[in-house]
Amino acid sequence: MLLVGGCGYHTVNGAVRLPSNARTLAIPAFRNNTQSYHTEAAFTQAVIREFTDRTSYHIVAGQDSGADATLLGTITSYQVVPLTYDAATGQSSSFLVTITASLKLVDQHGETIWENSNYLFRQQYEQSQDLASYIQENSAATHRLAADFASAAVADILESW
């Protein structure tokens, strides 16, 4: 076991640390560089919820010039690709939603503390013949992706600290 401890394993950006007096984290609404409706809202809320649940930091939803750090997020791509087809109707019966996002944590002076510009998450969903059900399931897939993203992103940030 002592040999494993000296093998040089460490997390990416492991040397980066927030100041010890950091208590407040601002999380403004993520930017959305795609045509997907409200995806940025789902991702922003999921990250706020994850930080609130997992840390003792005071989380501010939005810009706060007095915050010790600010987490900036951007939804960079959103794709929906058909996976399977219904032989009877010839229509797609399931889809794969792929969302790419980036995050940057900056200090009060705008200096980058931590950054990951290539988060990639996928979620499959089934299409219903009913348009209302289709829209609801597409939104549900986006919310599941947002929760997965938030969990991974917050873990990455906390492990980097």
N, CA and C of each residue as an Amber inpcrd file, in Angstrom:
protein
   483
   0.8220000  -1.1890000   0.0000000   0.0000000   0.0000000   0.0000000
   0.8680000   1.2560000   0.0000000   2.0150000   1.2230000   0.6470000
   2.8890000   2.3850000   0.6600000   3.4060000   2.7160000  -0.7280000
   3.5980000   1.7290000  -1.5640000   4.0730000   1.9660000  -2.9170000
   3.0440000   2.7130000  -3.7440000   1.7750000   2.4260000  -3.5560000
   0.7180000   3.0990000  -4.3000000   0.6960000   4.5800000  -3.9650000
   0.9150000   4.9260000  -2.7380000   0.8920000   6.3230000  -2.3140000
   1.9720000   7.1540000  -2.9680000   3.0380000   6.5590000  -3.4080000
   4.1210000   7.3110000  -4.0090000   4.1660000   7.2170000  -5.5190000
   3.1180000   6.7440000  -6.1620000   3.1640000   6.5260000  -7.6010000
   2.9190000   7.7900000  -8.4070000   2.6030000   8.9040000  -7.7860000
   2.4150000  10.1470000  -8.5120000   0.9870000  10.3820000  -8.9680000
   0.0420000   9.5740000  -8.5170000  -1.3590000   9.7720000  -8.8900000
  -1.8690000  11.0640000  -8.2690000  -2.5750000  11.8540000  -9.0730000
  -3.2230000  13.0620000  -8.5750000  -4.3560000  13.4410000  -9.5210000
  -5.2710000  14.2930000  -9.0340000  -6.3620000  14.7370000  -9.8810000
  -5.8750000  15.8560000 -10.7900000  -6.5370000  16.0180000 -11.9240000
  -6.2140000  17.0960000 -12.8370000  -6.4490000  18.4130000 -12.1140000
  -5.5570000  19.3640000 -12.3000000  -5.6380000  20.6710000 -11.6510000
  -5.6010000  20.5600000 -10.1320000  -5.0250000  19.4810000  -9.6080000
  -5.0260000  19.2360000  -8.1730000  -4.2980000  20.2920000  -7.3700000
  -3.3730000  21.0340000  -7.9910000  -2.6110000  22.0380000  -7.2660000
  -3.3950000  23.3350000  -7.1020000  -4.4760000  23.4960000  -7.8260000
  -5.2610000  24.7200000  -7.7620000  -6.1320000  24.6990000  -6.5120000
  -6.1300000  25.7830000  -5.7760000  -6.9290000  25.8660000  -4.5530000
  -7.6270000  27.2170000  -4.4740000  -8.8380000  27.1860000  -3.9580000
  -9.5160000  28.4360000  -3.6290000  -8.8980000  28.9860000  -2.3490000
  -8.9400000  30.2810000  -2.1830000  -8.4590000  30.8330000  -0.9170000
  -9.2190000  30.2060000   0.2520000  -8.5440000  30.0210000   1.3560000
  -9.1700000  29.3580000   2.5060000 -10.3530000  30.1390000   3.0570000
 -10.4020000  31.4410000   2.7920000 -11.5160000  32.2430000   3.2870000
 -12.6950000  32.2850000   2.3110000 -12.6350000  31.5280000   1.2190000
 -13.7320000  31.5020000   0.2430000 -14.9710000  30.8750000   0.8740000
 -16.0610000  31.5960000   0.8260000 -17.3110000  31.1260000   1.4140000
 -18.4890000  31.2380000   0.4570000 -18.4080000  32.1700000  -0.5060000
 -19.5280000  32.4520000  -1.3870000 -19.1770000  32.1150000  -2.8330000
 -20.0730000  31.3790000  -3.4750000 -19.8930000  30.9950000  -4.8700000
 -21.0970000  31.4920000  -5.6580000 -20.8480000  32.3490000  -6.6400000
 -21.9090000  32.8450000  -7.5120000 -22.0170000  31.9220000  -8.7270000
 -23.2500000  31.6060000  -9.0970000 -23.4930000  30.7770000 -10.2820000
 -24.5370000  31.4860000 -11.1330000 -24.0770000  32.3450000 -12.0540000
 -25.0370000  33.0150000 -12.9440000 -25.6110000  32.0170000 -13.9580000
 -26.7130000  32.3990000 -14.5930000 -27.3260000  31.5500000 -15.6060000
 -26.2990000  31.2220000 -16.6830000 -26.2430000  29.9500000 -17.0390000
 -25.3210000  29.5180000 -18.0830000 -25.7140000  30.1630000 -19.4110000
 -24.7360000  30.3310000 -20.2720000 -25.0040000  30.7760000 -21.6390000
 -25.4370000  29.5730000 -22.4560000 -26.2370000  29.8220000 -23.4670000
 -26.6930000  28.7500000 -24.3430000 -26.3340000  29.1240000 -25.7780000
 -25.3320000  28.4420000 -26.3400000 -24.9080000  28.7050000 -27.7140000
 -25.6120000  27.7790000 -28.7020000 -26.7600000  27.2420000 -28.3150000
 -27.4990000  26.3090000 -29.1560000 -28.9190000  26.8270000 -29.3780000
 -29.6820000  26.0900000 -30.1550000 -31.0780000  26.4430000 -30.4050000
 -32.0310000  25.7260000 -29.4400000 -31.4910000  24.9530000 -28.5010000
 -32.3440000  24.2120000 -27.5640000 -32.9440000  25.1690000 -26.5360000
 -34.2130000  24.9980000 -26.3100000 -34.9710000  25.8970000 -25.4500000
 -34.7800000  25.5470000 -23.9820000 -34.2970000  26.4770000 -23.1880000
 -34.1560000  26.3800000 -21.7370000 -33.1830000  25.3080000 -21.2350000
 -32.3570000  24.7900000 -22.1000000 -31.3630000  23.8110000 -21.6480000
 -30.4330000  24.4380000 -20.6150000 -30.0350000  25.6760000 -20.8430000
 -29.1400000  26.3560000 -19.9130000 -29.7650000  26.5170000 -18.5360000
 -31.0790000  26.7190000 -18.4760000 -31.7650000  26.8560000 -17.1900000
 -31.7240000  25.5440000 -16.4180000 -31.9780000  24.4360000 -17.1030000
 -31.9360000  23.1270000 -16.4400000 -30.5460000  22.8290000 -15.9130000
 -29.5170000  23.1330000 -16.6980000 -28.1430000  22.8620000 -16.2840000
 -27.7230000  23.7790000 -15.1470000 -28.0770000  25.0540000 -15.2200000
 -27.7320000  25.9930000 -14.1450000 -28.3690000  25.5540000 -12.8300000
 -29.6590000  25.2470000 -12.8510000 -30.3660000  24.8400000 -11.6370000
 -29.8110000  23.5430000 -11.0620000 -29.4470000  22.6170000 -11.9300000
 -28.8900000  21.3400000 -11.4520000 -27.5540000  21.5590000 -10.7430000
 -26.7210000  22.4400000 -11.2790000 -25.4230000  22.7180000 -10.6510000
 -25.6200000  23.4440000  -9.3210000 -26.5250000  24.4030000  -9.2780000
 -26.8160000  25.1020000  -8.0190000 -27.2940000  24.1060000  -6.9690000
 -28.2120000  23.2350000  -7.3540000 -28.7440000  22.2240000  -6.4290000
 -27.6300000  21.2960000  -5.9290000 -26.7570000  20.8800000  -6.8300000
 -25.6690000  19.9620000  -6.4520000 -24.6920000  20.6340000  -5.4830000
 -24.3190000  21.8860000  -5.7560000 -23.4250000  22.5990000  -4.8350000
 -24.0990000  22.8180000  -3.4850000 -25.3710000  23.1460000  -3.4880000
 -26.1020000  23.3600000  -2.2400000 -26.1610000  22.0820000  -1.4170000
 -26.4040000  20.9510000  -2.0900000 -26.5120000  19.6740000  -1.3950000
 -25.1730000  19.1470000  -0.8890000 -24.0880000  19.4260000  -1.6100000
 -22.8120000  18.7860000  -1.3080000 -21.8010000  19.6620000  -0.5840000
 -22.0410000  20.9610000  -0.4810000 -21.0410000  21.8280000   0.1400000
 -21.6820000  22.7590000   1.1620000 -20.8230000  23.4190000   1.9180000
 -21.3130000  24.4140000   2.8720000 -21.1220000  25.8320000   2.3400000
 -20.7220000  25.9710000   1.0690000 -20.5790000  27.3000000   0.4810000
 -21.9310000  27.9810000   0.3830000 -21.9110000  29.2890000   0.5350000
 -23.1160000  30.0810000   0.2930000 -23.2220000  30.2330000  -1.2200000
 -24.2850000  29.7190000  -1.7980000 -24.4580000  29.7350000  -3.2440000
 -25.3960000  30.8780000  -3.6220000 -24.9530000  31.7130000  -4.5420000
 -25.7570000  32.8140000  -5.0400000 -26.1350000  32.4910000  -6.4780000
 -27.4250000  32.4180000  -6.7470000 -27.8950000  32.1640000  -8.1080000
 -27.8800000  33.4860000  -8.8630000 -26.8600000  33.7030000  -9.6550000
 -26.7210000  34.9490000 -10.4100000 -25.3680000  35.5770000 -10.1550000
 -25.1760000  36.7430000 -10.7510000 -23.9290000  37.4820000 -10.5720000
 -23.8800000  38.0770000  -9.1710000 -22.6970000  38.1000000  -8.5910000
 -22.5030000  38.7220000  -7.2810000 -21.0620000  39.1960000  -7.2260000
 -20.8710000  40.5160000  -7.3030000 -19.5110000  41.0690000  -7.3110000
 -18.7940000  40.8020000  -5.9910000 -19.5290000  40.4850000  -4.9400000
 -18.9170000  40.1980000  -3.6530000 -18.5920000  38.7230000  -3.4390000
 -18.9230000  37.8850000  -4.4100000 -18.6610000  36.4430000  -4.2650000
 -17.1590000  36.1760000  -4.3230000 -16.7360000  35.1580000  -3.5900000
 -15.3270000  34.7690000  -3.5820000 -14.9230000  34.1090000  -4.8980000
 -15.8780000  33.4680000  -5.5690000 -15.6280000  32.8320000  -6.8600000
 -16.9380000  32.8020000  -7.6360000 -16.8140000  32.6970000  -8.9510000
 -17.9790000  32.6290000  -9.8340000 -17.7960000  31.4700000 -10.7880000
 -18.8520000  30.6700000 -10.9380000 -18.8250000  29.5420000 -11.8650000
 -19.5860000  29.9370000 -13.1260000 -18.8760000  29.9630000 -14.2430000
 -19.4580000  30.3460000 -15.5290000 -19.6450000  29.0970000 -16.3780000
 -20.8320000  28.9210000 -16.9230000 -21.1150000  27.7450000 -17.7340000
 -21.6780000  28.1230000 -19.0900000 -21.4210000  27.2660000 -20.0640000
 -21.9400000  27.4650000 -21.4160000 -22.3580000  26.1180000 -21.9880000
 -23.5610000  26.0650000 -22.5480000 -23.9960000  24.9000000 -23.3080000
 -23.4620000  25.1430000 -24.7150000 -22.5460000  24.2980000 -25.1720000
 -21.8780000  24.5550000 -26.4460000 -22.4700000  23.7880000 -27.6210000
 -23.1050000  22.6540000 -27.3670000 -23.7840000  21.9490000 -28.4560000
 -24.9150000  21.0960000 -27.8990000 -25.9130000  20.8820000 -28.7490000
 -27.0910000  20.1040000 -28.3970000 -27.5150000  19.3750000 -29.6620000
 -27.5010000  18.0410000 -29.6040000 -27.8800000  17.2400000 -30.7650000
 -28.9100000  16.2100000 -30.3740000 -29.8540000  15.9740000 -31.2720000
 -30.8150000  14.8920000 -31.1200000 -30.6880000  14.0460000 -32.3840000
 -30.3490000  12.7630000 -32.1940000 -30.1280000  11.8560000 -33.3140000
 -31.0530000  10.6510000 -33.1640000 -31.7570000  10.2640000 -34.2320000
 -32.6050000   9.0750000 -34.1410000 -31.7660000   7.8170000 -33.9590000
 -32.2360000   6.9180000 -33.0920000 -31.5370000   5.6580000 -32.8430000
 -32.2460000   4.4660000 -33.4660000 -33.5590000   4.4000000 -33.2540000
 -34.3290000   3.2720000 -33.7750000 -35.5580000   3.7970000 -34.5140000
 -36.0900000   2.9390000 -35.3490000 -37.2590000   3.3030000 -36.1480000
 -38.3750000   2.2980000 -35.9210000 -39.6020000   2.7800000 -35.9820000
 -40.7830000   1.9300000 -35.8990000 -41.0620000   1.4130000 -37.3040000
 -40.9840000   0.1040000 -37.4910000 -41.1610000  -0.4980000 -38.8150000
 -42.5600000  -0.2450000 -39.3620000 -43.5440000  -0.1610000 -38.4870000
 -44.9180000   0.0230000 -38.9430000 -45.1650000   1.4270000 -39.4830000
 -44.5960000   2.4310000 -38.8230000 -44.8530000   3.8200000 -39.2290000
 -43.7140000   4.4210000 -40.0360000 -42.5190000   3.8360000 -39.9360000
 -41.3520000   4.4030000 -40.6140000 -40.7820000   5.6100000 -39.8900000
 -41.3190000   5.9160000 -38.7160000 -40.8440000   7.0670000 -37.9470000
 -39.8470000   6.6240000 -36.8810000 -39.0510000   7.5550000 -36.4530000
 -38.0950000   7.2800000 -35.3760000 -38.8460000   6.9610000 -34.0960000
 -38.3540000   5.9720000 -33.3710000 -39.0350000   5.6020000 -32.1250000
 -38.1750000   5.8780000 -30.8910000 -36.8770000   6.0830000 -31.0720000
 -36.0270000   6.5010000 -29.9500000 -34.9250000   7.4020000 -30.4710000
 -34.4570000   8.2560000 -29.5790000 -33.4730000   9.2640000 -29.9450000
 -32.3420000   9.2880000 -28.9170000 -31.2140000   9.8160000 -29.3390000
 -30.0870000  10.0460000 -28.4410000 -29.8520000  11.5500000 -28.3710000
 -29.9450000  12.0950000 -27.1620000 -29.6700000  13.5090000 -26.9340000
 -28.2260000  13.6140000 -26.4560000 -27.4480000  14.4550000 -27.1120000
 -26.0550000  14.6790000 -26.7340000 -25.8650000  16.1660000 -26.4670000
 -25.3510000  16.4690000 -25.2920000 -25.1180000  17.8620000 -24.9080000
 -23.6490000  18.0160000 -24.5040000 -23.0290000  19.0680000 -25.0370000
 -21.6590000  19.4060000 -24.6780000 -21.6980000  20.7460000 -23.9430000
 -20.9240000  20.8500000 -22.8830000 -20.9150000  22.0730000 -22.0820000
 -19.5040000  22.3690000 -21.6050000 -19.3010000  23.6160000 -21.2020000
 -18.0190000  24.0110000 -20.6170000 -18.2770000  24.7690000 -19.3290000
 -17.3200000  24.6640000 -18.4140000 -17.3890000  25.3720000 -17.1340000
 -16.0620000  26.0560000 -16.8550000 -16.1590000  27.2120000 -16.2320000
 -14.9580000  27.9180000 -15.7920000 -15.2300000  28.5390000 -14.4340000
 -14.3520000  28.2940000 -13.4930000 -14.4400000  28.8790000 -12.1610000
 -13.4050000  29.9950000 -12.0760000 -13.8760000  31.2020000 -11.7650000
 -12.9800000  32.3500000 -11.6830000 -13.0400000  32.9590000 -10.2930000
 -11.9380000  33.5840000  -9.8850000 -11.9140000  34.2550000  -8.5840000
 -12.4850000  35.6670000  -8.7220000 -12.4220000  36.4470000  -7.6440000
 -12.9860000  37.7990000  -7.6240000 -12.3420000  38.7190000  -8.6520000
 -11.1210000  38.4020000  -9.0590000 -10.3820000  39.2500000  -9.9960000
 -10.5080000  38.7670000 -11.4380000 -11.3110000  37.7310000 -11.6400000
 -11.5090000  37.2040000 -12.9830000 -10.4550000  36.2090000 -13.4290000
  -9.5580000  35.8430000 -12.5260000  -8.5230000  34.8630000 -12.8460000
  -9.1300000  33.4580000 -12.8100000  -8.7900000  32.6560000 -13.8020000
  -9.3100000  31.3010000 -13.8670000  -8.6780000  30.4300000 -12.7940000
  -9.5230000  29.7980000 -11.9950000  -9.0830000  28.8890000 -10.9430000
  -9.1300000  27.4520000 -11.4450000 -10.1870000  27.1540000 -12.2040000
 -10.4160000  25.7940000 -12.7090000 -11.2380000  25.9080000 -13.9760000
 -11.0130000  24.9740000 -14.9230000 -11.7670000  25.0160000 -16.1690000
 -11.8430000  23.6310000 -16.8040000 -13.0040000  23.3280000 -17.3640000
 -13.1780000  22.1410000 -18.1940000 -14.0820000  22.5580000 -19.3420000
 -13.5320000  22.5670000 -20.5470000 -14.2960000  23.0690000 -21.6900000
 -14.9080000  21.9600000 -22.5350000 -14.9040000  20.7160000 -22.0260000
 -15.3700000  19.6300000 -22.8730000 -16.1510000  18.5600000 -22.1050000
 -17.2350000  18.9670000 -21.4390000 -18.1300000  17.9900000 -20.8270000
 -19.0550000  17.4580000 -21.9150000 -19.2200000  16.1550000 -21.9700000
 -20.0810000  15.5290000 -22.9710000 -20.9910000  14.5280000 -22.2700000
 -22.3150000  14.7140000 -22.4360000 -23.2790000  13.8260000 -21.8080000
 -24.3180000  13.4050000 -22.8260000 -24.7400000  12.1290000 -22.7050000
 -25.7380000  11.5600000 -23.6180000 -26.8690000  10.9150000 -22.8160000
 -28.0780000  10.9610000 -23.4060000 -29.2470000  10.3480000 -22.7870000
 -30.1830000   9.8770000 -23.9000000 -30.6620000   8.6510000 -23.7820000
 -31.6030000   8.1130000 -24.7530000 -33.0290000   8.3220000 -24.2490000
 -33.9480000   8.5860000 -25.1660000 -35.3550000   8.6460000 -24.7930000
 -36.2060000   8.0830000 -25.9100000 -37.3830000   7.6260000 -25.5260000
 -38.3280000   7.0250000 -26.4600000 -39.3090000   8.0860000 -26.9330000
 -39.6760000   7.9940000 -28.2050000 -40.6660000   8.9220000 -28.7320000
 -42.0510000   8.3300000 -28.5960000 -42.9710000   9.1700000 -28.2250000
 -44.3820000   8.7950000 -28.1770000 -45.0410000   9.3270000 -29.4440000
 -46.1110000   8.7180000 -29.8560000 -46.8580000   9.2260000 -31.0090000
 -47.6050000  10.5140000 -30.6470000 -47.7990000  10.7370000 -29.3580000
 -48.4970000  11.9230000 -28.8630000 -47.4930000  13.0670000 -28.7220000
 -47.7400000  14.1930000 -29.3980000 -46.8070000  15.3160000 -29.3940000
 -46.5340000  15.8320000 -27.9820000 -47.5490000  15.9450000 -27.1480000
 -47.3570000  16.4420000 -25.7690000 -46.4120000  15.5220000 -24.9970000
 -46.5750000  14.2140000 -25.1500000 -45.6910000  13.2630000 -24.4700000
 -44.2730000  13.3720000 -25.0030000 -44.1270000  13.5940000 -26.3120000
 -42.8040000  13.7460000 -26.9190000 -42.0660000  14.9250000 -26.2940000
 -42.7590000  16.0440000 -26.2000000 -42.1280000  17.2510000 -25.6410000
 -41.7670000  17.0110000 -24.1740000 -42.6340000  16.3770000 -23.4210000
 -42.3460000  16.1120000 -22.0160000 -41.1480000  15.1800000 -21.8660000
 -41.0290000  14.1600000 -22.6950000 -39.9160000  13.2280000 -22.5700000
 -38.6070000  13.8760000 -22.9870000 -38.6200000  14.7060000 -24.0060000
 -37.4150000  15.4080000 -24.4260000 -36.9080000  16.2810000 -23.2790000
 -37.8030000  16.9730000 -22.6140000 -37.4430000  17.7970000 -21.4640000
 -36.9170000  16.9310000 -20.3170000 -37.5550000  15.7870000 -20.1020000
 -37.1000000  14.8840000 -19.0380000 -35.6960000  14.3750000 -19.3250000
 -35.4090000  14.0620000 -20.5740000 -34.0570000  13.6160000 -20.9430000
 -33.0440000  14.7180000 -20.6680000 -33.3940000  15.9540000 -20.9990000
 -32.4990000  17.0880000 -20.7410000 -32.2670000  17.2570000 -19.2460000
 -33.3120000  17.1060000 -18.4300000 -33.1520000  17.2350000 -16.9780000
 -32.2990000  16.0980000 -16.4060000 -32.4230000  14.8940000 -16.9410000
 -31.5580000  13.7830000 -16.4950000 -30.1110000  14.0700000 -16.8680000
 -29.8950000  14.6010000 -18.0680000 -28.5430000  14.9790000 -18.4790000
 -27.9870000  16.0790000 -17.5730000 -28.8170000  17.0360000 -17.2410000
 -28.3870000  18.1390000 -16.3750000 -27.9660000  17.6220000 -15.0020000
 -28.7150000  16.6710000 -14.4460000 -28.3700000  16.1020000 -13.1380000
 -27.0510000  15.3330000 -13.2170000 -26.8670000  14.5510000 -14.2790000
 -25.5990000  13.8220000 -14.4580000 -24.4340000  14.7910000 -14.6060000
 -24.6430000  15.8280000 -15.4070000 -23.6220000  16.8500000 -15.6140000
 -23.2530000  17.5220000 -14.2940000 -24.2620000  17.9450000 -13.5400000
 -24.0190000  18.6400000 -12.2760000 -23.2370000  17.7770000 -11.3080000
 -23.6100000  16.5230000 -11.2030000 -22.9090000  15.6050000 -10.3060000
 -21.4410000  15.4690000 -10.6880000 -21.1850000  15.2690000 -11.9620000
 -19.7970000  15.1210000 -12.4380000 -19.0160000  16.4180000 -12.2940000
 -19.6270000  17.5240000 -12.6550000 -18.9290000  18.8160000 -12.6090000
 -18.5690000  19.2080000 -11.1810000 -19.5080000  19.0810000 -10.2680000
 -19.2360000  19.4540000  -8.8790000 -18.1750000  18.5280000  -8.2860000
 -18.2380000  17.2530000  -8.5950000 -17.2000000  16.3240000  -8.1250000
 -15.8360000  16.7300000  -8.6770000 -15.7680000  17.0790000  -9.9580000
 -14.4960000  17.5080000 -10.5470000 -13.9520000  18.7410000  -9.8420000
 -14.8250000  19.7050000  -9.6100000 -14.3870000  20.9520000  -8.9750000
 -13.9410000  20.6930000  -7.5410000 -14.7280000  19.9430000  -6.7790000
 -14.3780000  19.6910000  -5.3850000 -13.1070000  18.8720000  -5.2510000
 -12.8990000  17.9140000  -6.1500000 -11.6770000  17.1100000  -6.0980000
 -10.4600000  17.9140000  -6.5070000 -10.6700000  18.9540000  -7.3110000
  -9.5650000  19.8150000  -7.7360000  -9.1280000  20.7380000  -6.6120000
 -10.0560000  21.0100000  -5.6820000  -9.7260000  21.8910000  -4.5690000
  -8.9750000  21.1030000  -3.5710000
